[in-house]
């Protein structure tokens, strides 16, 4: 079966995962003041972080065009696409438009677009699951069925070290956000079933927040010894390694994968942010 995995650039990948499963990425773009960053392999994350910090406004993001997806679909029998939650981005709709355009020109290519109902390493783990199913020789209908089940059961948790972008974007009251920052309050957030983001808990200081985050894994996860834990971080490798070691001791995950945030995930997580998916 000639199969291809296509993701958008909110899917945080390392070189090993990208090469093992031959994953192609449709890049989003990020606008900050008069600067535009394309979220591809040439992105300078430190320049992006500096621009975010210097700006009074929240970054604006733009989805890949249908034509961008279309180019990545061509030449394969089966294409499996993983996108950002459709509640957070128009990327999912643009991938569906590309699928329709492709069906008008070539009926021999099968395309299925998965709404991740998540972002960042949540997308990574879905792409990883699809890759394993392809390697195991499953047919496309079984891949779709098993992946949709995986998405429905997947948990996404994260801790933000900086509230700047939430305040700038108006997603957090400015006064409350400043008070939280002053008292070093760190929110522990989760992906909801509908693909939106909810406040799960909070803690004073990063260390307490990370410890609570590890506890939340056990509270929200089941049969963890059969699962892979994905961790994405923005300049927070020490936190990611701590979570990995604690999670392996407490929950005996089958495997733990650590990746760095790409551009869009950096906009969401900001400096010091950590995201988990399992």
Phi, psi and omega per residue, in radians:
X1 nan 2.055 3.135
X2 -1.435 1.672 -3.010
X3 -2.043 2.688 -3.124
X4 -2.405 2.427 3.019
X5 -1.864 2.234 3.101
X6 -2.136 2.344 3.121
X7 -2.252 2.892 2.943
X8 -1.615 3.000 -2.955
X9 -1.387 0.075 2.972
X10 -1.408 -0.146 3.085
X11 -1.436 1.903 -3.068
X12 -1.406 2.100 -3.071
X13 -2.189 2.597 2.880
X14 -1.805 3.009 -3.036
X15 -1.111 -0.648 -3.121
X16 -1.075 -0.814 -3.133
X17 -1.164 -0.781 -3.126
X18 -1.020 -0.786 -3.088
X19 -1.320 -0.694 -3.119
X20 -1.035 -0.765 -3.069
X21 -1.823 0.113 3.120
X22 0.870 1.018 -3.068
X23 -1.596 2.323 3.056
X24 -1.876 2.587 -3.032
X25 -2.104 2.307 2.991
X26 -1.665 1.991 -3.027
X27 -1.386 2.408 2.895
X28 -1.473 3.017 3.045
X29 -2.214 2.758 -3.069
X30 -2.256 2.193 3.105
X31 -1.896 2.204 3.064
X32 -2.298 1.956 -3.044
X33 0.958 -2.109 -3.110
X34 -1.725 0.189 -3.123
X35 -1.823 2.441 3.049
X36 -2.093 2.234 3.116
X37 -1.965 2.199 3.023
X38 -1.573 2.215 -3.031
X39 -1.464 1.221 3.113
X40 -2.221 -2.909 -3.054
X41 -1.171 -0.251 3.124
X42 -1.571 -0.051 -3.086
X43 -1.093 2.322 3.017
X44 -1.684 1.779 -3.031
X45 -1.137 -0.614 -3.128
X46 -1.161 -0.647 3.074
X47 -1.165 -0.659 3.091
X48 -1.092 -0.819 3.134
X49 -1.075 -0.708 3.124
X50 -1.116 -0.727 3.138
X51 -1.159 -0.683 3.103
X52 -1.103 -0.768 -3.108
X53 -1.142 -0.643 -3.076
X54 -1.356 -0.365 -3.060
X55 -1.529 2.514 3.056
X56 -1.455 -0.230 -3.080
X57 -1.864 2.710 3.079
X58 -1.257 2.553 3.057
X59 -1.072 2.575 3.041
X60 -1.926 2.401 -3.107
X61 -2.048 2.641 3.115
X62 -2.251 2.383 -3.088
X63 -1.315 2.767 3.006
X64 -1.104 2.543 3.124
X65 -1.286 2.790 3.031
X66 -0.978 -0.632 -3.134
X67 -1.112 -0.612 3.105
X68 -1.109 -0.776 3.082
X69 -1.120 -0.744 -3.077
X70 -0.974 -0.749 -3.137
X71 -1.090 -0.591 -3.118
X72 -1.380 -0.354 -3.113
X73 -1.388 -0.535 -2.991
X74 -1.165 2.482 3.044
X75 1.679 0.103 -3.116
X76 -2.227 2.707 3.090
X77 -1.378 -0.745 -3.081
X78 -2.284 2.259 -3.136
X79 -2.176 2.215 3.101
X80 -1.989 2.134 -3.019
X81 -1.983 2.359 3.084
X82 -2.090 2.191 -3.123
X83 -2.195 2.845 2.931
X84 -0.850 2.653 3.016
X85 -0.864 2.325 -3.136
X86 -1.175 -0.231 3.057
X87 -1.345 -0.294 -3.073
X88 -1.886 -0.312 -2.991
X89 -2.751 2.762 3.058
X90 -1.547 0.104 -3.103
X91 -1.010 -0.736 -3.141
X92 -1.037 -0.810 -3.137
X93 -1.117 -0.657 3.134
X94 -1.191 -0.605 3.068
X95 -1.172 -0.665 3.077
X96 -1.138 -0.683 3.085
X97 -1.086 -0.715 3.105
X98 -1.105 -0.678 3.088
X99 -1.060 -0.746 3.133
X100 -1.144 -0.762 3.106
X101 -1.050 -0.695 -3.130
X102 -1.175 -0.700 -3.138
X103 -1.132 -0.475 3.106
X104 -1.255 -0.454 -3.086
X105 -1.888 -0.387 -3.094
X106 -2.687 1.813 -3.082
X107 -1.396 -0.107 -3.090
X108 -1.479 -0.164 3.139
X109 -1.724 2.174 3.112
X110 -1.664 2.266 3.123
X111 -2.249 2.294 3.001
X112 -2.196 2.251 -3.128
X113 -1.846 2.114 3.106
X114 -1.676 2.204 2.931
X115 -1.422 2.023 -3.054
X116 -1.213 -0.349 -2.969
X117 0.905 0.483 -3.054
X118 -2.702 -2.757 3.127
X119 -2.864 3.118 3.047
X120 0.746 -2.130 -3.031
X121 -1.245 -0.258 2.978
X122 -1.062 -0.771 3.058
X123 -1.111 -0.690 3.137
X124 -0.995 -0.825 -3.075
X125 -1.190 -0.559 3.083
X126 -1.192 -0.789 3.097
X127 -1.070 -0.691 3.111
X128 -1.081 -0.756 3.121
X129 -1.065 -0.801 3.120
X130 -1.061 -0.754 3.126
X131 -1.038 -0.760 3.115
X132 -1.113 -0.688 -3.138
X133 -1.167 -0.679 3.073
X134 -1.108 -0.796 3.123
X135 -1.042 -0.606 -3.122
X136 -1.353 -0.106 3.055
X137 1.508 0.316 3.125
X138 -1.224 2.623 3.046
X139 -1.338 2.894 -3.005
X140 -1.116 -0.625 3.133
X141 -1.171 -0.665 3.085
X142 -1.184 -0.662 3.108
X143 -1.069 -0.773 3.133
X144 -1.104 -0.831 -3.111
X145 -1.054 -0.836 -3.100
X146 -1.212 -0.608 3.142
X147 -1.257 -0.717 3.104
X148 -1.096 -0.653 3.087
X149 -1.132 -0.739 3.123
X150 -1.069 -0.778 3.133
X151 -1.070 -0.751 -3.117
X152 -1.110 -0.530 -3.080
X153 -1.679 -0.203 -3.026
X154 -1.217 2.492 3.063
X155 -1.938 2.410 3.042
X156 -2.171 2.171 -3.124
X157 -2.269 2.577 3.076
X158 -2.731 2.733 3.081
X159 -2.143 2.247 3.090
X160 -1.737 2.283 3.088
X161 -1.520 -0.469 3.130
X162 -2.139 2.354 3.125
X163 -1.733 0.079 -3.012
X164 -0.912 -0.894 -3.057
X165 -1.205 -0.570 3.082
X166 -1.125 -0.717 3.134
X167 -1.187 -0.819 -3.124
X168 -1.077 -0.622 -3.106
X169 -1.439 -0.078 3.135
X170 1.389 0.193 3.130
X171 -1.467 -0.187 3.047
X172 -2.372 2.337 3.100
X173 -0.923 2.317 -3.038
X174 -1.053 -0.774 -3.126
X175 -1.149 -0.836 3.127
X176 -1.061 -0.691 3.139
X177 -1.124 -0.726 3.125
X178 -1.161 -0.688 3.111
X179 -1.115 -0.789 3.125
X180 -1.045 -0.751 3.119
X181 -1.121 -0.737 -3.119
X182 -1.069 -0.737 -3.115
X183 -1.579 0.170 3.076
X184 1.054 0.664 3.103
X185 -1.432 2.206 -3.130
X186 -1.947 2.131 3.115
X187 -1.359 2.475 3.004
X188 -1.884 2.020 -2.990
X189 -1.991 2.841 3.137
X190 -2.512 2.686 3.009
X191 -1.407 2.250 3.107
X192 -1.465 2.934 -3.101
X193 -1.081 -0.498 -3.118
X194 -1.547 0.121 3.088
X195 1.563 0.040 3.073
X196 -1.594 -3.125 -3.085
X197 -2.009 2.368 3.139
X198 -2.202 2.660 3.055
X199 -1.434 2.142 -3.080
X200 -1.696 -0.711 -3.083
X201 -2.913 -3.121 3.054
X202 -2.678 2.794 -3.129
X203 -2.617 2.746 3.120
X204 -1.641 1.898 -3.137
X205 1.707 2.616 -3.075
X206 -1.127 -0.717 -3.080
X207 -1.089 -0.779 3.118
X208 -1.149 -0.660 3.141
X209 -1.125 -0.733 -3.135
X210 -1.163 -0.685 3.094
X211 -1.113 -0.728 3.082
X212 -1.114 -0.670 3.127
X213 -1.040 -0.772 3.108
X214 -1.081 -0.716 3.109
X215 -1.105 -0.637 -3.125
X216 -1.100 -0.508 3.110
X217 -0.994 -0.849 -3.123
X218 -1.185 -0.557 -3.127
X219 -1.276 -0.538 -3.024
X220 -1.892 -0.209 -3.074
X221 -1.830 2.682 3.089
X222 -2.314 2.590 3.105
X223 0.870 0.833 -3.034
X224 -1.170 -0.435 -3.138
X225 -1.141 -0.278 3.111
X226 -1.658 -0.066 -2.978
X227 -1.939 2.861 3.033
X228 -1.844 2.349 3.051
X229 -1.698 2.189 3.055
X230 -1.814 2.340 3.122
X231 -2.211 2.188 3.047
X232 -2.050 2.439 -3.097
X233 -2.427 2.686 3.076
X234 -1.971 1.688 -3.099
X235 0.956 0.716 -3.103
X236 -2.421 0.843 -3.079
X237 -1.075 -0.653 3.140
X238 -1.059 -0.736 3.084
X239 -1.117 -0.765 -3.113
X240 -1.087 -0.729 3.123
X241 -1.161 -0.674 3.098
X242 -1.079 -0.823 3.139
X243 -1.072 -0.758 3.122
X244 -1.000 -0.878 -3.095
X245 -1.127 -0.746 3.141
X246 -1.174 -0.710 -3.131
X247 -1.149 -0.683 3.120
X248 -1.171 -0.654 3.124
X249 -1.206 -0.773 -3.027
X250 -1.444 -0.634 -2.921
X251 -2.143 -0.125 3.029
X252 0.945 0.838 3.066
X253 -1.000 2.602 3.081
X254 -1.035 -0.645 -3.124
X255 -2.824 2.670 3.034
X256 -2.210 2.250 -3.116
X257 -2.030 2.312 3.087
X258 -2.000 2.254 3.080
X259 -2.298 2.829 3.074
X260 -1.686 2.620 3.102
X261 -1.175 2.386 2.968
X262 -1.480 -2.827 -3.001
X263 -1.132 -0.932 -3.089
X264 -1.130 -0.714 3.100
X265 -1.121 -0.576 3.087
X266 -1.153 -0.654 3.073
X267 -1.078 -0.737 -3.133
X268 -1.263 -0.854 -2.990
X269 -1.462 -0.611 -3.092
X270 1.094 3.058 -3.095
X271 -0.953 2.215 3.083
X272 1.507 -0.069 -3.120
X273 -1.294 2.607 3.123
X274 -2.330 2.344 -3.133
X275 -2.185 2.392 3.106
X276 -2.095 2.580 2.996
X277 -2.545 2.465 -3.136
X278 -2.799 nan nan
